[in-house]
Amino acid sequence: MRRVPPWTPDPLRFPRFALLGGASPLHPLPRFSETLGGRVEVWIKREDLLPIAFGGNKLRNLEFLVGAALAEGADCVVTSGRRWSNHARLTAAAGAKAGLAVHLVLSGPPTDPPNAGVRLDRLLGATVYQAETDDRAEREALVERVVAELRADGRRPFVIGVGGSGLTGVVGQVLAAFELLEGTTARGFVPNDVVVPSATGGTHAGLLAGLATAAASTTVRGYAVARPARELAPTIGALLAELGTLPGLAAVPADRILLDDSELGPGYGIATASGDEATRLLATTEGILVDPIYTAKALAGLIALVRRGELDGRTVVFWHAGGTPGLFEPLDS
Ligand SMILES: Cc1ncc(COP(=O)(O)O)c(C=O)c1O
């Protein structure tokens, strides 16, 4: 029997366009756990197996962002990100499913031949504009230009911020926490920890708020993959404060934010040796692939915690947030 969720978003404030089609798989990783010494029971939440365009955590945000766009009467969506952006690819896919044209403004420089992300975005029907450089201000100026041009053409664009991690999108991640607890409770446990990659912080904040609302004692251990913890933690704190204003959602104090940037390496989108080792360990024990930009770094963090004995006797869920097309991106290492 399904449990009643501890909170449901008000459908008038947060209209939803269905993209998930059910819970993402949740299962144990017995050979991976055993190879790490059998001190910790590691499970995995397969956000990477959500149903469209190689899956990924951002589909949860997009259910509510596309819902908002449709409710507003938009006829197209504009969003932006780096050339490998999973959020951009999934926006293209969600737009295709909703019948909305999608315009993606991506950091440059363009590669020849086009990188995997851009090829997939185009296959999904998106119009891609690529900046000359990876300068963020240049990309933002290009977003403004694209939006102005669409409006001048009589179109009604709905603009989604980088990563789709404003309040509307993050509501989807709150529901992911309830889904996790429903899955683990049905299997007879509540996880001690969830280990998650954190870039814009929306997934981290939503999971924390959802777990707190459900009164679960689970900790969320975020691994910063894009910005150092001192920059990211205030963003997560601000999202938690906003979520805490929604009737029925728990207010989570900032001291509950656990962020570790020891796996960030030289920076966003640059592979690390520990990430590569983590990737091989999961692939060769369980046949599951992670990506070098996000999930490999969080998995490397989890492995380091296990090796230091910090998770002994605990049950830990690794949040496989998706991103596997990143394996085909040209990256520095
Ligand atoms: C595969 C993957 N994992 C993790 C993240 C980080 O999620 P958030 O931006 O909510 O911190 C992203 C963000 O793009 C992602 O694509």
The ligand as an SDF file (V2000), in Angstrom:
LIG
                    3D

 16 16  0  0  0  0  0  0  0  0999 V2000
   24.0670   14.2890  -13.2620 C   0  0  0  0  0  0  0  0  0  0  0  0
   23.9370   15.4090  -12.2960 C   0  0  0  0  0  0  0  0  0  0  0  0
   24.2010   15.1800  -11.0130 N   0  0  0  0  0  0  0  0  0  0  0  0
   24.1260   16.1520  -10.0950 C   0  0  0  0  0  0  0  0  0  0  0  0
   23.7670   17.4310  -10.4370 C   0  0  0  0  0  0  0  0  0  0  0  0
   23.7010   18.4690   -9.3820 C   0  0  0  0  0  0  0  0  0  0  0  0
   22.3970   18.7930   -9.0590 O   0  0  0  0  0  0  0  0  0  0  0  0
   22.0880   20.2250   -8.4580 P   0  0  0  0  0  0  0  0  0  0  0  0
   22.3060   21.2220   -9.5520 O   0  0  0  0  0  0  0  0  0  0  0  0
   20.6590   20.1240   -8.0520 O   0  0  0  0  0  0  0  0  0  0  0  0
   23.0170   20.4490   -7.3330 O   0  0  0  0  0  0  0  0  0  0  0  0
   23.4950   17.7280  -11.7680 C   0  0  0  0  0  0  0  0  0  0  0  0
   23.1950   19.1030  -12.1740 C   0  0  0  0  0  0  0  0  0  0  0  0
   23.1800   19.4490  -13.3150 O   0  0  0  0  0  0  0  0  0  0  0  0
   23.5630   16.6850  -12.7200 C   0  0  0  0  0  0  0  0  0  0  0  0
   23.2840   16.9060  -14.0140 O   0  0  0  0  0  0  0  0  0  0  0  0
  1  2  1  0
  2  3  1  0
  2 15  2  0
  3  4  2  0
  4  5  1  0
  5  6  1  0
  5 12  2  0
  6  7  1  0
  7  8  1  0
  8  9  2  0
  8 10  1  0
  8 11  1  0
 12 13  1  0
 12 15  1  0
 13 14  2  0
 15 16  1  0
M  END
$$$$
